[in-house]
Protein backbone atom coordinates (compact mmCIF):
# COMPACT_ATOMS: atom_id res chain seq x y z
CA UNK A 1 0.00 0.00 0.00
CA UNK A 2 1.22 3.52 -0.85
CA UNK A 3 0.68 5.40 2.40
CA UNK A 4 1.91 8.85 1.44
CA UNK A 5 3.30 11.02 -1.33
CA UNK A 6 6.78 10.40 0.09
CA UNK A 7 6.17 6.65 -0.27
CA UNK A 8 5.08 7.19 -3.86
CA UNK A 9 8.21 9.22 -4.63
CA UNK A 10 10.41 6.54 -3.06
CA UNK A 11 8.79 3.90 -5.27
CA UNK A 12 9.15 6.01 -8.43
CA UNK A 13 12.71 7.06 -7.61
CA UNK A 14 13.59 3.43 -6.86
CA UNK A 15 12.65 2.52 -10.42
CA UNK A 16 15.36 4.83 -11.74
CA UNK A 17 17.86 2.03 -11.14
CA UNK A 18 16.46 0.35 -14.26
CA UNK A 19 17.37 3.41 -16.37
CA UNK A 20 16.00 3.61 -19.90
CA UNK A 21 14.92 0.33 -21.44
CA UNK A 22 13.34 0.95 -24.82
CA UNK A 23 10.56 -1.35 -25.99
CA UNK A 24 6.76 -1.50 -26.00
CA UNK A 25 6.04 -5.04 -24.83
CA UNK A 26 6.16 -4.29 -21.10
CA UNK A 27 4.00 -1.16 -21.05
CA UNK A 28 1.49 -2.77 -23.43
CA UNK A 29 1.04 -5.63 -20.97
CA UNK A 30 0.38 -3.16 -18.15
CA UNK A 31 -1.98 -0.99 -20.19
CA UNK A 32 -3.92 -4.08 -21.28
CA UNK A 33 -4.53 -4.79 -17.59
CA UNK A 34 -5.73 -1.18 -17.18
CA UNK A 35 -8.15 -1.54 -20.15
CA UNK A 36 -5.99 0.65 -22.42
CA UNK A 37 -6.98 4.16 -21.32
CA UNK A 38 -4.63 5.64 -23.97
CA UNK A 39 -6.99 4.45 -26.73
CA UNK A 40 -10.00 6.26 -25.28
CA UNK A 41 -8.81 9.86 -25.64
CA UNK A 42 -7.70 11.80 -28.73
CA UNK A 43 -3.92 12.33 -28.77
CA UNK A 44 -1.41 14.69 -30.38
CA UNK A 45 1.93 12.86 -30.44
CA UNK A 46 5.10 14.96 -30.53
CA UNK A 47 8.63 13.70 -31.12
CA UNK A 48 11.91 15.12 -32.38
CA UNK A 49 15.37 15.87 -31.05
CA UNK A 50 14.84 19.47 -29.94
CA UNK A 51 11.76 21.65 -29.56
CA UNK A 52 9.18 19.00 -28.75
CA UNK A 53 8.60 20.45 -25.29
CA UNK A 54 8.06 23.95 -26.67
CA UNK A 55 5.67 22.65 -29.33
CA UNK A 56 3.82 20.65 -26.67
CA UNK A 57 3.43 23.78 -24.56
CA UNK A 58 2.21 25.92 -27.44
CA UNK A 59 -0.35 23.38 -28.61
CA UNK A 60 -1.59 22.74 -25.08
CA UNK A 61 -1.92 26.48 -24.45
CA UNK A 62 -3.90 27.01 -27.66
CA UNK A 63 -6.24 24.11 -26.93
CA UNK A 64 -6.86 25.43 -23.41
CA UNK A 65 -7.68 28.83 -24.90
CA UNK A 66 -10.13 27.06 -27.22
CA UNK A 67 -11.97 25.69 -24.20
CA UNK A 68 -10.66 22.13 -24.14
CA UNK A 69 -9.63 20.19 -21.06
CA UNK A 70 -6.07 19.25 -21.99
CA UNK A 71 -3.82 16.58 -20.53
CA UNK A 72 -0.13 17.38 -21.02
CA UNK A 73 2.58 14.76 -20.60
CA UNK A 74 6.18 15.95 -20.89
CA UNK A 75 9.64 15.06 -19.63
CA UNK A 76 11.96 15.61 -17.91
CA UNK A 77 10.84 17.84 -15.06
CA UNK A 78 12.62 20.75 -13.40
CA UNK A 79 11.53 20.79 -9.76
CA UNK A 80 8.76 18.24 -9.21
CA UNK A 81 8.04 14.97 -10.95
CA UNK A 82 4.39 16.06 -10.96
CA UNK A 83 5.26 18.64 -13.63
CA UNK A 84 5.26 15.78 -16.13
CA UNK A 85 1.51 15.16 -15.73
CA UNK A 86 -0.71 18.23 -15.99
CA UNK A 87 -4.28 19.17 -16.85
CA UNK A 88 -4.85 22.72 -18.08
CA UNK A 89 -1.46 23.80 -16.70
CA UNK A 90 -2.20 22.41 -13.24
CA UNK A 91 0.16 19.74 -11.92
CA UNK A 92 -1.32 16.44 -10.82
CA UNK A 93 -1.93 16.89 -7.08
CA UNK A 94 -0.09 14.76 -4.55
CA UNK A 95 -3.21 12.82 -3.54
CA UNK A 96 -4.02 11.86 -7.12
CA UNK A 97 -0.39 10.91 -7.76
CA UNK A 98 -0.56 8.52 -4.79
CA UNK A 99 -3.95 7.05 -5.68
CA UNK A 100 -3.11 6.50 -9.37
CA UNK A 101 0.14 4.76 -8.45
CA UNK A 102 -1.75 2.67 -5.90
CA UNK A 103 -4.24 1.66 -8.62
CA UNK A 104 -1.44 0.55 -10.93
CA UNK A 105 0.89 -1.31 -8.57
CA UNK A 106 -1.28 -4.45 -8.08
CA UNK A 107 -1.22 -5.02 -11.85
CA UNK A 108 2.55 -4.50 -11.93
CA UNK A 109 2.94 -7.04 -9.12
CA UNK A 110 0.68 -9.52 -10.91
CA UNK A 111 2.73 -9.24 -14.09
CA UNK A 112 5.92 -9.69 -12.07
CA UNK A 113 4.47 -12.81 -10.44
CA UNK A 114 3.71 -14.24 -13.86
CA UNK A 115 7.23 -13.54 -15.14
CA UNK A 116 10.21 -13.33 -12.79
CA UNK A 117 12.12 -11.23 -15.31
CA UNK A 118 9.33 -8.69 -15.85
CA UNK A 119 9.88 -5.17 -14.59
CA UNK A 120 8.87 -1.68 -15.65
CA UNK A 121 11.07 1.38 -15.84
CA UNK A 122 10.32 4.67 -14.15
CA UNK A 123 9.28 6.26 -17.45
CA UNK A 124 6.95 3.36 -18.29
CA UNK A 125 5.19 3.61 -14.92
CA UNK A 126 4.85 7.39 -15.22
CA UNK A 127 3.49 7.06 -18.75
CA UNK A 128 0.87 4.54 -17.62
CA UNK A 129 0.00 6.78 -14.67
CA UNK A 130 -0.49 9.73 -17.02
CA UNK A 131 -2.85 7.81 -19.30
CA UNK A 132 -4.91 6.52 -16.38
CA UNK A 133 -5.04 9.94 -14.69
CA UNK A 134 -6.09 11.70 -17.90
CA UNK A 135 -8.81 9.13 -18.57
CA UNK A 136 -10.18 9.20 -15.02
CA UNK A 137 -10.09 13.02 -15.10
CA UNK A 138 -12.09 13.07 -18.36
CA UNK A 139 -9.72 15.22 -20.40
CA UNK A 140 -10.79 16.06 -23.95
CA UNK A 141 -7.39 15.59 -25.53
CA UNK A 142 -3.82 14.59 -24.62
CA UNK A 143 -0.71 16.42 -25.79
CA UNK A 144 1.87 13.66 -25.55
CA UNK A 145 5.61 14.28 -25.73
CA UNK A 146 7.94 11.42 -26.64
CA UNK A 147 10.49 10.60 -23.96
CA UNK A 148 13.38 9.21 -26.00
CA UNK A 149 13.53 8.32 -29.68
CA UNK A 150 10.04 7.39 -30.74
CA UNK A 151 9.69 3.94 -32.28
CA UNK A 152 10.28 2.08 -29.01
CA UNK A 153 9.38 4.88 -26.61
CA UNK A 154 6.68 4.06 -24.04
CA UNK A 155 4.42 6.82 -25.40
CA UNK A 156 4.28 5.03 -28.77
CA UNK A 157 1.52 2.73 -27.54
CA UNK A 158 -1.03 5.21 -28.87
CA UNK A 159 -2.63 3.73 -31.97
CA UNK A 160 -4.25 6.60 -33.88
CA UNK A 161 -3.26 10.14 -32.93
CA UNK A 162 -4.94 13.12 -34.55
CA UNK A 163 -1.56 14.24 -35.82
CA UNK A 164 2.05 13.13 -35.38
CA UNK A 165 4.75 15.81 -35.10
CA UNK A 166 8.50 15.32 -35.55
CA UNK A 167 10.07 18.69 -34.81
CA UNK A 168 13.53 17.86 -36.20
CA UNK A 169 16.24 15.21 -36.30
CA UNK A 170 19.62 16.03 -34.75
CA UNK A 171 22.45 14.43 -32.82
CA UNK A 172 21.49 13.17 -29.34
CA UNK A 173 21.34 9.84 -27.48
CA UNK A 174 23.53 8.22 -30.15
CA UNK A 175 24.28 5.32 -27.79
CA UNK A 176 20.60 4.32 -27.92
CA UNK A 177 19.30 5.70 -31.22
CA UNK A 178 22.22 5.17 -33.58
CA UNK A 179 25.33 6.97 -34.78
CA UNK A 180 23.94 8.52 -37.96
CA UNK A 181 21.14 10.96 -38.64
CA UNK A 182 19.46 8.33 -40.79
CA UNK A 183 19.35 5.89 -37.87
CA UNK A 184 18.18 8.58 -35.46
CA UNK A 185 15.57 9.63 -38.02
CA UNK A 186 14.36 6.04 -38.27
CA UNK A 187 13.68 6.01 -34.53
CA UNK A 188 11.92 9.39 -34.62
CA UNK A 189 9.81 8.30 -37.61
CA UNK A 190 8.61 5.31 -35.61
CA UNK A 191 5.75 7.40 -34.19
CA UNK A 192 4.19 7.79 -37.66
CA UNK A 193 0.93 5.85 -37.92
CA UNK A 194 -0.92 4.71 -41.03
CA UNK A 195 -3.08 7.45 -42.60
CA UNK A 196 -2.31 9.88 -39.76
CA UNK A 197 -1.00 13.29 -40.91
CA UNK A 198 2.61 14.13 -40.03
CA UNK A 199 4.15 17.58 -39.56
CA UNK A 200 7.92 18.02 -39.49
CA UNK A 201 10.65 20.62 -39.51
CA UNK A 202 13.31 18.01 -40.24
CA UNK A 203 15.88 18.36 -43.01
CA UNK A 204 18.52 16.28 -44.79
CA UNK A 205 19.05 12.62 -43.93
CA UNK A 206 16.47 12.66 -41.17
CA UNK A 207 13.81 14.07 -43.47
CA UNK A 208 14.63 11.47 -46.14
CA UNK A 209 13.79 8.71 -43.68
CA UNK A 210 10.61 10.43 -42.48
CA UNK A 211 9.44 10.85 -46.07
CA UNK A 212 10.02 7.17 -46.79
CA UNK A 213 8.14 5.99 -43.70
CA UNK A 214 5.23 8.38 -44.28
CA UNK A 215 4.97 7.25 -47.92
CA UNK A 216 4.92 3.58 -46.91
CA UNK A 217 2.10 4.21 -44.42
CA UNK A 218 0.04 6.50 -46.68
CA UNK A 219 0.43 9.26 -44.10
CA UNK A 220 0.05 12.81 -45.43
CA UNK A 221 3.32 14.64 -44.76
CA UNK A 222 3.68 18.39 -44.24
CA UNK A 223 7.27 19.61 -44.46
CA UNK A 224 8.60 22.99 -43.32
CA UNK A 225 9.93 24.80 -46.37
CA UNK A 226 7.73 22.85 -48.79
CA UNK A 227 4.15 22.76 -47.49
CA UNK A 228 4.42 25.64 -45.02
CA UNK A 229 6.99 28.33 -44.45
CA UNK A 230 8.27 31.19 -42.33
CA UNK A 231 8.31 34.33 -44.47
CA UNK A 232 10.02 36.48 -41.86
CA UNK A 233 10.74 36.50 -38.16
CA UNK A 234 11.59 39.00 -35.44
CA UNK A 235 13.25 38.10 -32.15
CA UNK A 236 13.18 40.13 -28.97
CA UNK A 237 13.72 39.64 -25.27
CA UNK A 238 9.94 39.49 -24.80
CA UNK A 239 9.22 36.80 -27.39
CA UNK A 240 9.20 35.70 -31.02
CA UNK A 241 7.13 36.88 -33.98
CA UNK A 242 6.85 35.17 -37.36
CA UNK A 243 5.10 35.48 -40.68
CA UNK A 244 3.55 32.08 -41.49
CA UNK A 245 2.24 30.79 -44.81
CA UNK A 246 0.67 27.55 -45.98
CA UNK A 247 -1.79 26.74 -48.75
CA UNK A 248 -4.74 27.76 -46.57
CA UNK A 249 -3.55 30.96 -44.98
CA UNK A 250 -1.00 33.67 -44.39
CA UNK A 251 -0.66 35.40 -41.03
CA UNK A 252 1.50 36.98 -38.35
CA UNK A 253 1.87 35.34 -34.95
CA UNK A 254 3.62 36.18 -31.68
CA UNK A 255 4.75 33.80 -28.92
CA UNK A 256 6.11 34.72 -25.50
CA UNK A 257 8.65 31.90 -25.91
CA UNK A 258 12.08 33.30 -26.80
CA UNK A 259 14.93 32.21 -29.03
CA UNK A 260 15.77 31.50 -32.63
CA UNK A 261 14.60 27.88 -32.30
CA UNK A 262 11.06 29.07 -31.52
CA UNK A 263 10.74 30.31 -35.11
CA UNK A 264 10.55 26.77 -36.46
CA UNK A 265 8.71 25.48 -33.39
CA UNK A 266 5.98 28.07 -33.96
CA UNK A 267 5.71 27.19 -37.65
CA UNK A 268 5.43 23.46 -36.91
CA UNK A 269 2.81 24.17 -34.24
CA UNK A 270 0.79 26.38 -36.61
CA UNK A 271 0.80 23.73 -39.33
CA UNK A 272 -0.38 21.13 -36.83
CA UNK A 273 -3.15 23.48 -35.68
CA UNK A 274 -4.28 23.96 -39.29
CA UNK A 275 -4.68 20.19 -39.54
CA UNK A 276 -6.40 19.99 -36.15
CA UNK A 277 -8.95 22.62 -37.22
CA UNK A 278 -10.55 19.91 -39.37
CA UNK A 279 -11.30 17.90 -36.21
CA UNK A 280 -11.43 20.45 -33.39
CA UNK A 281 -13.06 23.82 -32.82
CA UNK A 282 -10.01 26.14 -32.86
CA UNK A 283 -10.36 29.82 -33.78
CA UNK A 284 -7.64 32.28 -34.74
CA UNK A 285 -8.13 34.15 -31.48
CA UNK A 286 -7.42 30.92 -29.59
CA UNK A 287 -4.10 30.61 -31.42
CA UNK A 288 -3.19 34.23 -30.70
CA UNK A 289 -4.06 33.93 -27.01
CA UNK A 290 -2.51 30.48 -26.62
CA UNK A 291 0.80 31.46 -28.19
CA UNK A 292 0.93 34.65 -26.11
CA UNK A 293 0.34 32.82 -22.82
CA UNK A 294 2.56 29.77 -23.46
CA UNK A 295 5.26 29.39 -20.80
CA UNK A 296 8.10 26.86 -20.69
CA UNK A 297 10.38 27.38 -17.66
CA UNK A 298 14.09 26.76 -18.05
CA UNK A 299 14.04 27.31 -21.80
CA UNK A 300 15.44 30.73 -22.79
CA UNK A 301 13.93 31.96 -19.53
CA UNK A 302 15.04 35.31 -18.16
CA UNK A 303 14.74 35.14 -14.37
CA UNK A 304 16.52 38.42 -13.57
CA UNK A 305 17.06 41.74 -15.32
CA UNK A 306 19.79 43.18 -13.10
CA UNK A 307 21.96 41.43 -13.96
CA UNK A 308 20.30 39.61 -16.84
CA UNK A 309 20.22 35.90 -15.96
CA UNK A 310 19.24 33.60 -18.80
CA UNK A 311 18.43 29.93 -18.16
CA UNK A 312 18.35 27.41 -21.00
CA UNK A 313 18.26 23.62 -20.91
CA UNK A 314 20.33 23.19 -24.10
CA UNK A 315 22.01 19.81 -23.66
CA UNK A 316 23.12 18.78 -27.16
CA UNK A 317 25.04 20.37 -29.99
CA UNK A 318 21.94 21.47 -31.90
CA UNK A 319 20.45 23.10 -28.81
CA UNK A 320 23.74 24.84 -28.00
CA UNK A 321 24.00 26.19 -31.56
CA UNK A 322 20.48 27.64 -31.37
CA UNK A 323 21.17 29.11 -27.92
CA UNK A 324 24.36 30.72 -29.24
CA UNK A 325 22.55 32.31 -32.18
CA UNK A 326 19.80 33.54 -29.87
CA UNK A 327 22.31 35.18 -27.54
CA UNK A 328 23.97 36.93 -30.49
CA UNK A 329 20.64 38.15 -31.87
CA UNK A 330 18.94 39.17 -28.62
CA UNK A 331 21.77 40.73 -26.61
CA UNK A 332 24.51 43.22 -27.44
CA UNK A 333 26.97 41.86 -24.85
CA UNK A 334 28.49 38.46 -24.19
CA UNK A 335 27.44 36.62 -21.03
CA UNK A 336 29.52 34.87 -18.42
CA UNK A 337 28.64 31.21 -18.92
CA UNK A 338 27.85 28.75 -16.14
CA UNK A 339 27.72 25.22 -17.53
CA UNK A 340 27.11 21.77 -16.07
CA UNK A 341 26.03 18.69 -17.98
CA UNK A 342 25.53 14.94 -17.89
CA UNK A 343 28.30 12.53 -18.82
CA UNK A 344 26.42 10.92 -21.72
CA UNK A 345 26.31 14.24 -23.61
CA UNK A 346 28.60 15.60 -26.32
CA UNK A 347 30.55 17.96 -24.09
CA UNK A 348 33.00 18.93 -26.82
CA UNK A 349 30.26 19.70 -29.35
CA UNK A 350 28.20 21.70 -26.85
CA UNK A 351 31.10 23.81 -25.56
CA UNK A 352 32.56 24.30 -29.04
CA UNK A 353 29.18 25.62 -30.26
CA UNK A 354 28.77 28.24 -27.55
CA UNK A 355 32.31 29.30 -26.63
CA UNK A 356 32.62 32.04 -29.31
CA UNK A 357 29.50 33.74 -27.93
CA UNK A 358 30.46 33.95 -24.24
CA UNK A 359 33.21 35.56 -22.19
CA UNK A 360 36.56 33.82 -21.79
CA UNK A 361 36.06 32.81 -18.15
CA UNK A 362 33.56 29.95 -17.99
CA UNK A 363 32.25 28.68 -14.65
CA UNK A 364 32.14 24.88 -14.76
CA UNK A 365 29.88 23.01 -12.36
CA UNK A 366 27.92 19.74 -12.00
CA UNK A 367 24.29 19.05 -11.11
CA UNK A 368 23.40 16.70 -8.26
CA UNK A 369 22.99 13.57 -10.35
CA UNK A 370 24.86 10.30 -10.54
CA UNK A 371 24.88 10.91 -14.29
CA UNK A 372 26.66 14.28 -13.96
CA UNK A 373 29.86 14.86 -15.91
CA UNK A 374 32.81 15.46 -13.59
CA UNK A 375 33.50 19.22 -13.61
CA UNK A 376 37.25 18.59 -13.91
CA UNK A 377 36.61 16.67 -17.13
CA UNK A 378 34.32 19.39 -18.44
CA UNK A 379 36.86 22.03 -17.40
CA UNK A 380 39.49 20.29 -19.50
CA UNK A 381 37.16 20.45 -22.51
CA UNK A 382 36.68 24.18 -21.94
CA UNK A 383 40.43 24.67 -21.65
CA UNK A 384 41.17 22.64 -24.78
CA UNK A 385 38.75 24.86 -26.71
CA UNK A 386 40.42 28.07 -25.57
CA UNK A 387 38.29 29.03 -22.59
CA UNK A 388 39.38 29.76 -19.03
CA UNK A 389 37.54 27.32 -16.74
CA UNK A 390 36.66 28.28 -13.18
CA UNK A 391 35.67 24.99 -11.58
CA UNK A 392 33.03 25.21 -8.83
CA UNK A 393 31.39 21.77 -8.37
CA UNK A 394 28.21 22.88 -6.55
CA UNK A 395 25.64 24.64 -8.76
CA UNK A 396 24.50 27.08 -6.08
CA UNK A 397 28.08 28.07 -5.31
CA UNK A 398 28.69 28.43 -9.05
CA UNK A 399 25.74 30.83 -9.35
CA UNK A 400 27.01 32.83 -6.36
CA UNK A 401 30.43 33.04 -7.99
CA UNK A 402 28.82 34.14 -11.23
CA UNK A 403 26.96 36.94 -9.45
CA UNK A 404 30.20 38.09 -7.84
CA UNK A 405 32.07 37.97 -11.13
CA UNK A 406 29.48 39.33 -13.57
CA UNK A 407 27.39 42.51 -13.23
CA UNK A 408 25.61 42.50 -16.60
CA UNK A 409 24.73 39.12 -18.14
CA UNK A 410 24.90 35.48 -16.99
CA UNK A 411 23.82 32.43 -19.00
CA UNK A 412 23.28 29.07 -17.30
CA UNK A 413 22.99 25.98 -19.51
CA UNK A 414 24.13 22.43 -20.27
CA UNK A 415 21.42 20.36 -18.59
CA UNK A 416 17.92 20.80 -17.21
CA UNK A 417 19.31 19.38 -13.95
CA UNK A 418 21.76 22.29 -13.76
CA UNK A 419 19.08 24.79 -14.74
CA UNK A 420 16.68 23.41 -12.11
CA UNK A 421 19.19 23.79 -9.27
CA UNK A 422 20.10 27.31 -10.39
CA UNK A 423 16.43 28.25 -10.77
CA UNK A 424 15.57 27.02 -7.28
CA UNK A 425 18.42 29.05 -5.81
CA UNK A 426 17.58 32.21 -7.77
CA UNK A 427 13.78 32.16 -7.43
CA UNK A 428 13.45 30.54 -4.02
CA UNK A 429 9.75 29.70 -4.18
CA UNK A 430 9.15 26.91 -6.69
CA UNK A 431 6.83 23.94 -6.34
CA UNK A 432 9.07 21.03 -5.39
CA UNK A 433 8.68 17.44 -4.28
Helices and strands as residue ranges (DSSP letters): H 5-14, G 15-18, H 25-33, G 37-40, E 42-47, H 52-65, E 70-73, G 81-84, E 85-87, E 90-91, H 94-114, H 122-136, E 141-145, G 154-157, E 163-166, H 174-177, H 181-188, G 189-191, E 198-200, H 204-216, E 221-223, E 228-236, E 239-246, E 250-255, H 261-276, H 284-293, E 301-305, E 308-311, H 317-330, E 335-339, H 347-354, G 355-357, E 358-364, H 375-384, E 388-391, H 395-405, E 409-413, H 416-427
